[in-house]
């Protein structure tokens, strides 16, 4: 799919035109002047493919993945340390 560069330019102009924050505009300006935008390459599908090792036991798989089991009591203690910003009722009402 070919994207028209003028459409992209107009979209960028529209986005920037709606920014009221002077600091943000100055940062964008500096980045544009220096051409400091990070180029993100598309992931290559081949990089995500791995060969299947046959004949592994369950224990070997756990060891290979460095699996560290956790007890319920340890999990519960960690969960109890979480500071919630909202009550359970507020969280549940958000699901409606």
Secondary structure, DSSP 4 states (H G I P E B T S, - for coil): ----HHHHHHHHHHHHHT---HHHHHHHHHHHHHT-PPPPPPPPGGGG--PPPTT--HHHHHHHTT-----HHHHHHHHHTPPPSS-HHHHHHTT-
